[in-house]
């Protein structure tokens, strides 16, 4: 599991790719990339090797993804920096586990923990 060296941030391009690294529920690492500009696709894998795919849309501030092992979730991002392609928000898995911050500074989506009510 590693970041794709061909994933390159290209401001304004529908082929732009930004690295995504996140942690689900404190024990499941996700590594991949987001492709597109203003909206697009997510692709990557869990540390178990399961492939994950999804979509994201800056207009709604939502990302949705699912993985081959049944893992799926949503992320609502509220802070977005178009110049760097970095977004931050809260997320939750279908089973209720929170998502946590990613490690990559070039991520279009870095996951932060869902705050308890």
Buried (B, 14 or more C-beta within 10 A) or exposed (E): EEBEEEBBBEEEEEEBBBBBBBBBBEEBBBBBBBBBBEBBBBBBBBEEEBEBBBBBEBEEBBBBBBBEEEBBBBBEBEEBEEEBBBBBBBBBBEEEBBBBEBEBEBBBBBBBBBEEE
